[in-house]
Amino acid sequence: MRNEITAPDDQRVVELDIQGMTCASCVGRVERKLGKIEGVEALVNLPLESARITVPHGISDEQLISTVESAGYQANVKADEYAARAATPDVDADAPQRSARADHTTAHGGSDLKLRLIVATIFTVPLFVISMVPGAQFPHWGWVALALATPVTFWSAWPFHRAAAINARHLASTMDTLVSIGVLAAYFFSLWQLVRDPALTAHIGMSMADHALYFETAGVVATFLLLGRYLEARAKSRAGDALKTLLDLGAKDAAVIRDGVETTIPVANLVPGDEFVTRPGEKIATDGFVVSGHSAIDTALITGEPVPIEVGPDDTVIGATI
């Protein structure tokens, strides 16, 4: 079979792991930053937190990493899984990367966000009640509202403030910027009102029109968005795991024929025009067409077709099918 995908001969492909992206605007910013380098084309995948970059041979990996970091994110080159497998064939070469991804998910999409959400909920529920229900108010309840809103505003909502600060440093804005501004504006405006008139909430049963405190707004906005961010992180982690599992179904190696000699190489090293051998029961290394031979291809994984398809010379085939 022959690989029919075309690509420039003077370029190479680099794959980066990228940490810190939270939304589509982050993806767009990374792609734009990398695209400003002459000859570079980047495709960023948010669920996988990775980028596949086509670069000229004269551009180093360090230059790509520094470009991503200048956009406000962390990056590192993916390890050579084939080399790791060859060196230790009995060891799962993907385990370290899976462990690193799990640690990253725990820190950014798991226990950290979960803890911040729990703390925010504990403080926001009573804050909302005493702020919105006149019957639950008591003399000088505004100062209690201040005490309840402070940890939510500055600790629980810290991921939003941190992301907003990073974006501002790079003259950019995202949804995190809007959340941070909204929460801080509600908090500091209420604090200013309370400090200016300490007796503002001295009386019980004030109507909503009689005070200008919005501590509950800061708390509720931060709590609900933390809940959304936590659920999003879990969904993204699961989607990423599903994509990685699907990608792992593909062939890892290919038996390439070069100068009449059959050589086993990693699939990532295939180049346009390579001819490779696929024996019965093996996975086809990549998309291509049949040069010689006849066989039946099981495409159920890709197309859902339960019956094997007969192929012969000049018929196209799909990678990862058997």
HELIX and SHEET records of a PDB file:
HELIX    1   1 ALA A   24  GLY A   35  1                                  12    
HELIX    2   2 ASP A   61  SER A   70  1                                  10    
HELIX    3   3 GLU A   81  ALA A   87  1                                   7    
HELIX    4   4 ALA A   95  HIS A  108  1                                  14    
HELIX    5   5 SER A  111  MET A  132  1                                  22    
HELIX    6   6 PRO A  134  ALA A  136  5                                   3    
HELIX    7   7 TRP A  141  PRO A  151  1                                  11    
HELIX    8   8 VAL A  152  SER A  156  3                                   5    
HELIX    9   9 TRP A  158  ARG A  169  1                                  12    
HELIX   10  10 MET A  175  ARG A  196  1                                  22    
HELIX   11  11 MET A  208  ASP A  210  5                                   3    
HELIX   12  12 PHE A  215  ASP A  248  1                                  34    
HELIX   13  13 VAL A  267  ASN A  269  5                                   3    
HELIX   14  14 ALA A  300  THR A  303  1                                   4    
SHEET    1   A 3 ARG A   2  ASN A   3  0                                        
SHEET    2   A 3 GLY A 288  PHE A 289 -1                                        
SHEET    3   A 3 THR A 316  VAL A 317 -1                                        
SHEET    1   B 4 GLU A  41  ASN A  45  0                                        
SHEET    2   B 4 SER A  50  PRO A  56 -1                                        
SHEET    3   B 4 GLN A  11  GLN A  19 -1                                        
SHEET    4   B 4 GLN A  74  VAL A  77 -1                                        
SHEET    1   C 3 VAL A 261  PRO A 266  0                                        
SHEET    2   C 3 ASP A 253  ARG A 258 -1                                        
SHEET    3   C 3 GLU A 275  VAL A 277 -1                                        
SHEET    1   D 2 SER A 295  ILE A 297  0                                        
SHEET    2   D 2 ILE A 309  VAL A 311 -1                                        
END                                                                             
